[in-house]
Amino acid sequence: MGRRPRDRDKDATAIKAAAERLLAGTPLRSVSGKLTATELIVECGLRRDVVYPQHQDLVDEFRLRAKAQGRVPTAAQELAERHAAVVEELKRAKQQLAAEQQLTAFLRRTTVELSIEVENLRREQEDTADATVVHMPRPRGPRRRFSLADPGN
């Protein structure tokens, strides 16, 4: 039982239709929509070993038309725009992370300093167990609140 011969006309029609879709920027199968021979093969749905030996002329014609077109297909343009948006989003996220890391470092230093100060006060209190605690009067006027967003507080 042998293989059936391929329908060369049907294959050529599929390649031509795929070329037209890619050049128009409306691919059905190609993810990137780039104007390359590889994407032409993906778009037409045929195997590479079918396209190249029998239809090299169609691949060459597609390459020439793609080069002459001199523009980026719609699908590739959308990918480039999305890439630029993601790069910008990543840049903002890195800036936010750097700011958060600075704040975290400030808070760690402050926590260590306050812990040392508390420990020193406890030691002093133990040393002077009979000392009298003097309460300071509360300041009058508007109260200033501490903000984590402002490390200058």
Secondary structure, DSSP 8 states (H G I E B T S, - for coil): -------HHHHHHHHHHHHHHHHHT--SS-SS--SSHHHHHHHHT--HHHHHHHHHHHHHHHHHHHHHH-S--HHHHHHHHHHHHHHHHHHHHHHHHHHHHHHHHHHHHHHHHHHHHHHHHHHHHHHTTT----------S------TT-TT-
